[in-house]
Amino acid sequence: MTSDTPAGRAQAIGRQLDHIEARLMAGHLDRRGFIRMATMLGVGTLAATTMADKALAIGANQAELKRELQPRYDYIVCGSGSSGSVVARRLAEDTGVQVLLLEAGGAADAPSILNPAVWYTNIGGPFDWGYKTMPRPGLNNRSIAMPMGKAIGGGSSINATVWARGHKNDYDRWARETGDPAWGYQHVLEIFKRIEDRQGEPDPARRGKGGLVFMQPAPDASPLAPAMVQGCAAIGIPAFADHNGAMMEGAGGAAIANLCIGKDGRRRNVPSHYLYPIMDQPNLTILTQALVHKVTLQGKKAVGVEFEWDGRVRKIGVAREVVLSTGAINTPRILMASGIGDAKELVRLGTPVVANLPGVGQNFQDHTMVAACMWEPPEQAPARNNSAEATFFWKSDPKLPTPDLQPFQIEIPFSSEITSKQAVPTAWTIGPGIVQPKTRGFLRFTSTDPKAGVEIHAKVLEHPDDMAAMRKAIELCREIGNSAPMKPFVKREVMPGPIKGAELDDFIRNAAVSYFHATCTAKMGKDKMSVVDAKLRVHGVQDLRIADGSVMPHITTGNTMAPCVIIGERLAEIVKAG
């Protein structure tokens, strides 16, 4: 977002406020100095005073809790991402319980995190675990990045801020596979309505207002975004005012994206909604730079966690339950290190078998995007908001029950390491994406060392139906990009052009990248490959649950942050219900 727009100026002020607030919490600025500087930035005296008092209370409380770590907590939550932050918040709402939250990364106050327009610069950086897939034929033996957030907020701190609920059919399918109707759309919709604080056109039947999670249709969007929605309409994909709601109960459509970006233009990650408001409570201890090694067990009962923090390995006990919320790669890693997984693989690694669960690390699913459908404009338009403000969901085959395509209009020349050689610096992109993949990959662990590598066999595009869907996605994106509503923004099509057959397939394999939605590696269900049951309890292990994207039996239709929040909310409901 540029600083010459009202939203851009608000974002610049917001970044300055974040900087001085961080200095205040760290003890490098006093209360009076903060209030003076905040008022100079245009914050009212009362609001500045409230901000200062909250930040000081949080800083003092968390510092004291870290100095006085307890030998045992009622709950230990591992991971502060889109599910873990929710779980920790909901459990700590009962002030009679003590909650310990462990996060392997650090604070989420870096400019590249706070500024949503540059989210892509975090890929491969200090806030990313840095995972890559194994080379495989579906990608012409390329290895691609598999970003996972390593900071407070996990993926919600480095993603593109998109709040995409998924399709109605996704949740009804979960309900069927788990045998629990509470995972179905009817109940999940009620959770969404309760937690959302959606701005924009009201839809009380489907959308929430006044909840914890602030989101809005991209404000002051680039002219490219509504033009793409109009381009979709020109080829028969209907336009909607909301990319969630009614659009995701039917055949799909096009809309301006819902984004978790505040009125000040800054990223609103999941902890900003859930954790920050209660970090001054004495029953919530948050440790950053705390790398979980394994769950400690007595027989088949979880009794605590072993983790590395402040220069040494520690063990802390748990009175009630351990909750793993460390994501689709690290959750299986921790399970395997704890003796929970495929018995043959555990024996190979030299780990005693506690629970033989062959589904750990299997069923890997992700969304795939082709980073290369690109147009050069007559003149460059600066990116705004998250640099990706419009999207559509559609079916590659009308007979499908659920949309399987989700391209995004991206206001920069988004490309792979191969297609970047043809990219134009001023170009914009429509990224074809498939979101109902039939490919199923797997993880293979090379060691129980928590810092050792993991082999990610994503098997991208190795199912022929996925390649067929991607061909259709490219066809649609080219039609839209070359449509009449987009002509004011097109000097020429950069790539791919009207290529067909083997040449198109080669282009796809060279341009494909991850959509950054790794999931499904510890799925819930009742079959022999499931890892948790409908109440998110690990099969065969007492007092251990999982709440993150790994428990999805099938990946949702669209960006996965919002569904991961639902998983956290569902676990909290289940635990509180006893």
C-alpha positions as CSV (number, residue, x, y, z in Angstrom):
1,M,0.0,0.0,0.0
2,T,1.5,3.4,-1.0
3,S,1.8,6.2,1.5
4,D,0.0,8.7,-0.9
5,T,-3.4,7.1,0.0
6,P,-5.2,7.6,3.3
7,A,-4.9,3.9,4.1
8,G,-1.2,4.1,3.3
9,R,-0.6,7.0,5.6
10,A,-2.5,5.2,8.3
11,Q,-0.3,2.2,7.9
12,A,2.9,4.3,8.1
13,I,1.7,5.8,11.4
14,G,0.7,2.3,12.6
15,R,4.2,1.0,12.0
16,Q,5.6,3.8,14.0
17,L,3.2,3.0,16.8
18,D,4.2,-0.6,16.8
19,H,7.9,0.4,17.0
20,I,7.4,2.6,20.1
21,E,5.1,0.1,21.7
22,A,7.7,-2.6,21.3
23,R,10.3,-0.2,22.9
24,L,7.9,0.4,25.8
25,M,7.3,-3.3,26.5
26,A,11.1,-3.9,26.3
27,G,11.8,-1.2,28.8
28,H,13.6,1.1,26.3
29,L,11.0,3.8,26.5
30,D,9.1,5.1,29.5
31,R,5.3,5.6,29.8
32,R,5.5,9.4,29.5
33,G,7.7,9.2,26.4
34,F,5.3,6.7,24.7
35,I,2.3,8.9,25.3
36,R,4.1,12.0,24.1
37,M,5.3,10.2,20.9
38,A,1.9,8.6,20.3
39,T,0.0,11.9,20.5
40,M,2.5,13.4,18.1
41,L,1.4,10.7,15.7
42,G,-2.2,11.7,16.0
43,V,-3.4,9.3,18.7
44,G,-5.7,10.9,21.3
45,T,-4.3,11.3,24.8
46,L,-6.8,8.9,26.4
47,A,-6.1,6.3,23.7
48,A,-2.4,6.7,24.0
49,T,-2.6,6.4,27.8
50,T,-4.7,3.2,27.5
51,M,-2.2,1.7,25.0
52,A,0.7,2.5,27.2
53,D,-0.9,1.0,30.3
54,K,-1.8,-2.2,28.5
55,A,1.6,-2.6,27.0
56,L,3.3,-2.0,30.3
57,A,1.0,-4.5,32.1
58,I,1.7,-7.2,29.4
59,G,5.4,-6.6,29.5
60,A,5.6,-6.8,33.3
61,N,3.3,-9.8,33.6
62,Q,5.0,-11.9,31.0
63,A,8.5,-11.1,32.4
64,E,7.4,-12.2,35.9
65,L,5.8,-15.4,34.6
66,K,9.0,-16.3,32.7
67,R,11.1,-15.7,35.8
68,E,8.8,-18.0,37.9
69,L,8.2,-20.9,35.6
70,Q,6.1,-23.6,37.3
71,P,7.0,-27.3,37.3
72,R,3.5,-28.1,36.0
73,Y,0.7,-26.4,34.2
74,D,-2.9,-27.5,33.7
75,Y,-2.5,-27.2,29.9
76,I,0.5,-26.9,27.7
77,V,-0.2,-25.6,24.2
78,C,2.6,-26.1,21.7
79,G,2.5,-23.6,18.8
80,S,0.9,-20.1,18.7
81,G,-0.4,-20.2,15.1
82,S,-3.9,-19.9,13.8
83,S,-5.1,-22.8,15.9
84,G,-2.8,-22.6,18.9
85,S,-3.5,-19.0,19.7
86,V,-7.2,-19.7,19.8
87,V,-6.8,-22.7,22.0
88,A,-4.6,-20.9,24.5
89,R,-7.0,-17.9,24.6
90,R,-10.1,-20.1,25.2
91,L,-8.4,-22.2,27.8
92,A,-7.1,-19.2,29.7
93,E,-10.5,-17.6,29.8
94,D,-11.0,-19.9,32.8
95,T,-8.8,-18.0,35.2
96,G,-8.7,-21.0,37.5
97,V,-6.4,-22.9,35.2
98,Q,-2.7,-22.2,34.3
99,V,-1.8,-22.3,30.6
100,L,1.7,-22.5,29.1
101,L,2.0,-21.6,25.4
102,L,5.3,-22.5,23.7
103,E,6.3,-20.9,20.4
104,A,9.5,-21.8,18.5
105,G,9.8,-18.4,16.9
106,G,10.0,-14.9,18.3
107,A,7.9,-11.7,18.2
108,A,5.8,-10.8,15.2
109,D,6.7,-7.1,15.2
110,A,9.0,-6.9,12.2
111,P,8.1,-4.5,9.4
112,S,7.8,-7.4,6.9
113,I,5.2,-8.9,9.1
114,L,3.3,-5.8,10.0
115,N,3.1,-4.6,6.4
116,P,0.8,-7.0,4.6
117,A,1.8,-5.7,1.1
118,V,5.2,-7.4,1.4
119,W,4.2,-10.7,2.9
120,Y,6.0,-12.6,0.1
121,T,9.4,-11.2,1.3
122,N,9.1,-13.5,4.4
123,I,9.4,-16.7,2.3
124,G,12.7,-18.3,3.2
125,G,13.5,-15.6,5.7
126,P,13.9,-15.6,9.5
127,F,10.2,-16.0,10.1
128,D,9.9,-19.1,8.0
129,W,10.9,-22.6,9.0
130,G,12.5,-22.9,5.5
131,Y,11.1,-26.2,4.5
132,K,11.4,-27.4,0.9
133,T,9.8,-30.3,-1.0
134,M,11.8,-33.2,-2.3
135,P,12.4,-33.0,-6.1
136,R,9.7,-35.0,-8.0
137,P,8.6,-35.5,-11.6
138,G,5.4,-33.6,-11.2
139,L,7.5,-30.4,-11.0
140,N,10.2,-31.4,-13.5
141,N,12.3,-32.6,-10.5
142,R,12.2,-29.1,-9.0
143,S,12.2,-28.5,-5.2
144,I,9.8,-25.8,-4.1
145,A,9.4,-23.8,-0.9
146,M,6.9,-25.0,1.7
147,P,6.6,-21.9,3.9
148,M,5.6,-22.4,7.6
149,G,5.5,-19.4,9.9
150,K,8.1,-19.3,12.7
151,A,6.9,-16.4,14.9
152,I,4.1,-15.6,17.2
153,G,1.1,-16.2,15.0
154,G,2.7,-18.9,12.9
155,G,1.4,-18.8,9.3
156,S,-1.0,-15.9,10.2
157,S,2.1,-13.7,10.6
158,I,3.6,-14.4,7.2
159,N,0.6,-15.3,5.0
160,A,-1.3,-13.0,2.6
161,T,-3.9,-12.2,5.3
162,V,-6.8,-13.8,3.4
163,W,-9.8,-14.8,5.5
164,A,-11.3,-17.7,3.4
165,R,-13.7,-19.9,5.3
166,G,-13.8,-22.8,2.8
167,H,-16.8,-24.3,1.1
168,K,-19.9,-25.6,2.9
169,N,-19.2,-29.1,1.4
170,D,-15.7,-29.1,3.1
171,Y,-17.2,-29.2,6.6
172,D,-20.0,-31.5,5.8
173,R,-17.4,-33.9,4.5
174,W,-15.4,-33.6,7.7
175,A,-18.6,-34.4,9.6
176,R,-19.2,-37.6,7.6
177,E,-15.7,-38.8,8.0
178,T,-15.5,-38.2,11.7
179,G,-19.1,-39.3,12.5
180,D,-19.6,-36.0,14.4
181,P,-22.2,-33.5,13.1
182,A,-20.5,-30.7,15.1
183,W,-17.8,-30.6,12.4
184,G,-20.5,-29.9,9.8
185,Y,-21.3,-26.6,8.1
186,Q,-24.3,-25.8,10.2
187,H,-22.4,-25.8,13.4
188,V,-19.2,-24.3,11.9
189,L,-21.3,-21.5,10.5
190,E,-22.5,-20.6,14.0
191,I,-18.9,-20.4,15.2
192,F,-17.9,-18.2,12.3
193,K,-20.8,-15.8,13.0
194,R,-19.8,-15.7,16.7
195,I,-16.1,-14.9,16.2
196,E,-16.2,-12.6,13.2
197,D,-16.2,-8.8,13.2
198,R,-16.7,-8.4,9.5
199,Q,-16.8,-5.0,8.0
200,G,-18.8,-4.4,4.8
201,E,-22.2,-5.3,3.4
202,P,-24.2,-7.0,6.2
203,D,-25.2,-10.6,5.9
204,P,-26.6,-11.6,9.3
205,A,-27.6,-15.0,8.1
206,R,-24.0,-15.9,7.3
207,R,-21.6,-13.4,8.6
208,G,-20.7,-12.2,12.1
209,K,-20.3,-8.7,13.5
210,G,-18.7,-7.7,16.8
211,G,-16.6,-10.8,17.4
212,L,-12.9,-11.1,18.1
213,V,-11.6,-11.5,14.4
214,F,-11.6,-8.3,12.4
215,M,-11.6,-8.6,8.7
216,Q,-12.8,-6.5,5.7
217,P,-13.0,-6.6,2.0
218,A,-9.8,-5.1,0.7
219,P,-10.2,-1.3,1.4
220,D,-9.2,1.3,-1.2
221,A,-8.4,-1.6,-3.5
222,S,-6.2,-1.3,-6.6
223,P,-8.3,-0.7,-9.8
224,L,-7.0,-4.0,-10.9
225,A,-9.1,-5.9,-8.4
226,P,-12.6,-4.8,-9.4
227,A,-11.5,-5.1,-13.0
228,M,-10.7,-8.7,-12.5
229,V,-14.1,-9.3,-10.9
230,Q,-15.7,-7.7,-13.9
231,G,-13.5,-9.8,-16.2
232,C,-14.8,-12.9,-14.4
233,A,-18.4,-11.8,-15.0
234,A,-17.6,-11.3,-18.7
235,I,-16.8,-15.0,-19.1
236,G,-19.7,-16.2,-17.0
237,I,-18.3,-16.4,-13.4
238,P,-20.8,-14.4,-11.3
239,A,-19.6,-11.5,-9.1
240,F,-20.4,-11.4,-5.4
241,A,-20.1,-8.7,-2.8
242,D,-18.5,-11.2,-0.4
243,H,-16.0,-14.0,-1.1
244,N,-17.3,-16.0,1.8
245,G,-21.0,-16.3,2.7
246,A,-23.4,-17.3,-0.1
247,M,-20.6,-17.6,-2.7
248,M,-19.1,-20.5,-0.8
249,E,-22.4,-22.5,-0.5
250,G,-22.8,-23.0,-4.2
251,A,-20.9,-23.2,-7.5
252,G,-18.5,-20.3,-6.7
253,G,-18.0,-16.8,-8.1
254,A,-15.6,-13.8,-8.0
255,A,-15.2,-11.1,-5.4
256,I,-12.9,-8.7,-3.6
257,A,-11.1,-10.7,-1.0
258,N,-11.7,-10.6,2.8
259,L,-8.5,-9.6,4.4
260,C,-7.3,-9.5,8.1
261,I,-6.0,-6.0,7.7
262,G,-6.9,-3.4,10.3
263,K,-8.2,0.1,9.7
264,D,-4.7,1.3,10.2
265,G,-3.5,-0.9,7.2
266,R,-1.5,-3.3,9.4
267,R,-1.7,-7.1,9.4
268,R,-4.0,-8.5,12.1
269,N,-2.6,-11.9,12.8
270,V,-4.6,-14.4,14.9
271,P,-2.7,-13.6,18.2
272,S,-3.7,-9.9,17.8
273,H,-7.3,-11.0,18.0
274,Y,-7.0,-13.7,20.6
275,L,-3.8,-13.5,22.7
276,Y,-2.8,-9.8,23.0
277,P,-6.0,-8.8,24.9
278,I,-5.3,-11.3,27.7
279,M,-1.5,-11.4,27.9
280,D,-1.7,-9.4,31.1
281,Q,-3.5,-12.3,32.8
282,P,-1.5,-14.1,35.5
283,N,-2.7,-17.6,34.2
284,L,-1.2,-17.4,30.7
285,T,2.5,-17.8,30.3
286,I,4.0,-17.4,26.7
287,L,7.5,-18.5,26.0
288,T,9.0,-17.6,22.6
289,Q,12.1,-19.2,21.1
290,A,10.9,-22.4,22.8
291,L,11.5,-25.4,20.5
292,V,9.4,-28.4,21.4
293,H,11.4,-31.7,21.2
294,K,8.7,-34.2,22.2
295,V,5.8,-35.0,24.5
296,T,6.9,-36.8,27.6
297,L,4.9,-39.9,28.4
298,Q,4.3,-42.4,31.1
299,G,3.2,-45.5,29.4
300,K,0.4,-44.2,27.0
301,K,-0.3,-41.0,29.0
302,A,1.0,-37.6,28.2
303,V,2.5,-36.1,31.3
304,G,4.4,-33.1,30.0
305,V,6.6,-31.6,27.3
306,E,10.4,-31.5,26.6
307,F,11.5,-28.3,25.0
308,E,14.6,-26.2,24.5
309,W,14.4,-22.6,25.8
310,D,16.9,-20.0,27.1
311,G,19.9,-22.1,26.3
312,R,18.9,-25.5,27.8
313,V,16.5,-28.4,27.5
314,R,13.7,-28.4,30.0
315,K,10.8,-30.7,31.0
316,I,7.6,-29.2,32.3
317,G,4.7,-31.4,33.5
318,V,1.0,-31.1,32.7
319,A,-1.9,-31.7,35.0
320,R,-4.6,-32.0,32.4
321,E,-3.6,-32.1,28.7
322,V,-1.0,-31.3,26.1
323,V,-2.2,-29.8,22.9
324,L,0.0,-29.9,19.7
325,S,-0.7,-27.0,17.4
326,T,2.6,-26.9,15.6
327,G,1.4,-27.4,12.0
328,A,1.3,-30.1,9.3
329,I,5.1,-30.7,9.4
330,N,6.1,-30.1,13.0
331,T,3.2,-31.9,14.6
332,P,4.1,-35.2,12.9
333,R,7.7,-34.6,13.8
334,I,6.9,-34.2,17.5
335,L,4.6,-37.2,17.4
336,M,7.4,-39.4,15.9
337,A,10.0,-38.1,18.4
338,S,7.5,-39.1,21.1
339,G,7.1,-42.7,19.8
340,I,3.8,-42.1,18.1
341,G,3.6,-43.0,14.5
342,D,4.1,-45.9,12.0
343,A,5.8,-48.6,14.1
344,K,8.1,-49.6,11.2
345,E,9.3,-46.0,10.8
346,L,9.8,-45.6,14.6
347,V,11.9,-48.8,14.7
348,R,14.0,-47.5,11.7
349,L,14.6,-44.3,13.7
350,G,15.5,-46.2,16.9
351,T,12.5,-44.7,18.8
352,P,10.5,-46.9,21.2
353,V,7.0,-47.5,19.9
354,V,4.3,-46.0,22.2
355,A,1.4,-46.0,19.7
356,N,1.4,-47.5,16.3
357,L,-0.4,-44.9,14.1
358,P,0.6,-45.4,10.5
359,G,-1.2,-42.3,9.4
360,V,1.3,-39.9,11.1
361,G,2.9,-37.9,8.3
362,Q,0.7,-39.4,5.6
363,N,-2.2,-37.9,3.6
364,F,-0.2,-34.7,3.0
365,Q,-2.2,-32.1,1.0
366,D,-1.5,-28.6,-0.2
367,H,-2.9,-26.2,-2.8
368,T,-0.8,-25.5,-5.9
369,M,-0.5,-22.2,-7.8
370,V,1.0,-21.6,-11.2
371,A,3.2,-18.4,-10.7
372,A,3.4,-17.1,-14.2
373,C,0.2,-15.9,-15.9
374,M,1.4,-12.4,-16.3
375,W,0.5,-9.1,-18.1
376,E,2.5,-6.0,-18.6
377,P,0.5,-2.8,-18.0
378,P,0.8,0.5,-19.9
379,E,2.0,2.0,-16.6
380,Q,2.7,0.3,-13.3
381,A,0.0,0.6,-10.6
382,P,1.4,0.4,-7.0
383,A,0.3,-2.7,-5.0
384,R,-2.1,-2.1,-2.2
385,N,-3.2,-3.9,0.9
386,N,-1.8,-7.5,0.6
387,S,-0.9,-7.1,-3.1
388,A,-3.6,-9.7,-3.9
389,E,-7.1,-8.2,-3.5
390,A,-9.4,-10.2,-5.8
391,T,-10.1,-13.9,-6.2
392,F,-12.5,-16.4,-7.7
393,F,-13.6,-19.9,-7.0
394,W,-14.9,-22.1,-9.9
395,K,-15.2,-25.6,-11.1
396,S,-12.8,-27.1,-13.7
397,D,-15.7,-29.5,-14.5
398,P,-19.4,-28.5,-14.0
399,K,-20.1,-32.0,-12.7
400,L,-17.9,-31.5,-9.6
401,P,-19.8,-31.0,-6.3
402,T,-17.4,-28.3,-5.1
403,P,-15.3,-25.6,-6.8
404,D,-11.8,-26.9,-7.3
405,L,-10.1,-23.8,-8.7
406,Q,-9.0,-20.6,-6.8
407,P,-6.9,-18.2,-8.8
408,F,-5.8,-14.9,-7.2
409,Q,-5.2,-11.6,-8.9
410,I,-1.7,-10.5,-7.7
411,E,-0.5,-7.0,-8.2
412,I,3.2,-7.9,-8.7
413,P,5.0,-10.2,-11.2
414,F,4.6,-13.3,-9.0
415,S,6.8,-16.1,-10.6
416,S,8.8,-19.2,-9.9
417,E,12.6,-19.4,-10.1
418,I,12.2,-20.5,-13.7
419,T,9.4,-18.2,-15.0
420,S,11.1,-15.2,-13.3
421,K,13.5,-15.2,-16.2
422,Q,10.6,-14.0,-18.5
423,A,9.0,-11.7,-15.9
424,V,8.6,-8.0,-16.4
425,P,9.2,-5.9,-13.2
426,T,6.1,-3.8,-13.7
427,A,3.8,-6.7,-14.5
428,W,0.7,-8.0,-12.6
429,T,-0.4,-11.7,-12.3
430,I,-3.4,-13.9,-12.1
431,G,-2.2,-17.0,-10.4
432,P,-4.1,-20.1,-11.4
433,G,-4.6,-22.3,-8.4
434,I,-6.2,-25.7,-7.6
435,V,-7.8,-26.2,-4.2
436,Q,-9.3,-29.7,-4.3
437,P,-6.2,-31.7,-5.2
438,K,-6.4,-35.5,-5.6
439,T,-2.6,-35.8,-5.1
440,R,-1.7,-37.3,-1.7
441,G,1.9,-36.9,-0.5
442,F,3.8,-37.9,2.7
443,L,6.5,-36.9,5.1
444,R,9.6,-39.0,5.8
445,F,11.7,-38.2,8.9
446,T,15.4,-38.7,8.7
447,S,16.1,-38.4,12.4
448,T,14.4,-37.7,15.8
449,D,16.6,-34.7,16.2
450,P,14.3,-31.7,16.4
451,K,16.7,-29.7,14.3
452,A,17.2,-32.3,11.6
453,G,15.6,-32.2,8.2
454,V,12.3,-33.8,7.1
455,E,11.7,-35.1,3.6
456,I,8.5,-33.6,2.2
457,H,7.2,-35.7,-0.7
458,A,4.4,-33.4,-1.7
459,K,3.9,-35.3,-5.0
460,V,2.6,-32.0,-6.6
461,L,0.6,-32.5,-9.8
462,E,1.3,-36.2,-10.0
463,H,-2.4,-37.1,-10.2
464,P,-3.6,-36.6,-13.8
465,D,-6.8,-34.9,-12.7
466,D,-4.8,-32.2,-10.9
467,M,-3.0,-31.4,-14.2
468,A,-6.3,-31.3,-16.1
469,A,-7.7,-28.9,-13.5
470,M,-4.6,-26.7,-13.7
471,R,-4.9,-26.5,-17.5
472,K,-8.5,-25.4,-17.2
473,A,-7.4,-22.8,-14.5
474,I,-4.8,-21.3,-16.9
475,E,-7.4,-21.2,-19.7
476,L,-9.8,-19.2,-17.5
477,C,-7.1,-16.9,-16.2
478,R,-6.0,-16.0,-19.7
479,E,-9.6,-15.4,-20.8
480,I,-10.1,-13.1,-17.8
481,G,-6.7,-11.3,-18.2
482,N,-7.4,-10.6,-21.9
483,S,-11.1,-9.7,-21.4
484,A,-12.5,-6.3,-22.1
485,P,-12.7,-5.1,-18.5
486,M,-9.0,-5.7,-18.1
487,K,-7.9,-4.0,-21.3
488,P,-7.0,-0.7,-19.7
489,F,-4.4,-2.5,-17.6
490,V,-2.9,-4.6,-20.5
491,K,-0.1,-3.5,-22.8
492,R,0.6,-7.2,-23.6
493,E,0.4,-10.7,-22.2
494,V,3.8,-11.6,-21.0
495,M,3.2,-15.4,-20.5
496,P,2.1,-18.1,-21.1
497,G,0.5,-17.1,-24.3
498,P,-1.6,-19.6,-26.4
499,I,0.5,-22.6,-25.8
500,K,-1.0,-26.1,-25.8
501,G,-0.2,-29.8,-25.2
502,A,3.2,-30.9,-24.0
503,E,4.5,-27.3,-24.0
504,L,1.7,-26.1,-21.7
505,D,2.3,-29.1,-19.3
506,D,6.0,-28.3,-19.2
507,F,5.2,-24.6,-18.5
508,I,2.9,-25.7,-15.6
509,R,5.5,-28.0,-14.0
510,N,8.1,-25.2,-14.2
511,A,5.8,-22.5,-12.9
512,A,4.0,-24.4,-10.1
513,V,4.6,-23.3,-6.5
514,S,3.0,-24.0,-3.2
515,Y,0.0,-22.0,-2.1
516,F,1.4,-22.4,1.4
517,H,-1.4,-24.5,2.8
518,A,0.3,-27.7,3.9
519,T,-2.3,-29.8,5.9
520,C,-3.8,-33.2,6.6
521,T,-0.8,-35.1,8.0
522,A,-2.5,-36.2,11.3
523,K,-6.0,-36.5,10.1
524,M,-9.1,-37.0,12.2
525,G,-11.4,-39.9,11.6
526,K,-12.3,-43.5,12.3
527,D,-10.2,-45.4,9.8
528,K,-6.8,-47.1,10.4
529,M,-5.0,-44.1,8.9
530,S,-6.6,-41.5,11.2
531,V,-4.4,-40.0,14.0
532,V,-7.1,-38.3,16.1
533,D,-10.7,-38.9,16.8
534,A,-13.6,-36.4,16.4
535,K,-12.7,-34.8,19.7
536,L,-9.1,-34.3,18.5
537,R,-7.7,-36.9,21.0
538,V,-4.7,-38.9,19.7
539,H,-5.7,-42.5,19.2
540,G,-4.2,-44.7,21.9
541,V,-2.7,-41.9,23.9
542,Q,-4.3,-40.3,26.9
543,D,-4.3,-36.5,27.6
544,L,-2.8,-35.6,24.2
545,R,-4.8,-33.7,21.5
546,I,-3.9,-32.0,18.2
547,A,-5.5,-28.8,17.0
548,D,-4.0,-27.4,13.8
549,G,-4.3,-27.9,10.0
550,S,-2.8,-31.4,10.2
551,V,-6.1,-32.8,11.5
552,M,-8.0,-32.0,8.4
553,P,-9.1,-35.2,6.7
554,H,-9.3,-33.2,3.4
555,I,-8.0,-29.7,2.7
556,T,-10.5,-26.9,2.6
557,T,-11.4,-25.0,-0.5
558,G,-9.3,-21.9,-0.2
559,N,-6.8,-20.3,2.1
560,T,-6.5,-22.3,5.4
561,M,-6.1,-19.7,8.1
562,A,-9.8,-19.3,8.9
563,P,-10.4,-23.1,9.0
564,C,-7.5,-23.5,11.4
565,V,-9.1,-20.9,13.7
566,I,-12.3,-23.1,13.5
567,I,-10.2,-26.1,14.6
568,G,-8.9,-24.2,17.6
569,E,-12.4,-23.0,18.5
570,R,-13.8,-26.6,18.2
571,L,-11.1,-28.0,20.5
572,A,-11.9,-25.3,23.1
573,E,-15.6,-26.2,22.8
574,I,-14.8,-29.9,23.2
575,V,-12.6,-29.4,26.3
576,K,-15.0,-27.0,28.0
577,A,-17.8,-29.5,27.4
578,G,-15.8,-32.1,29.3
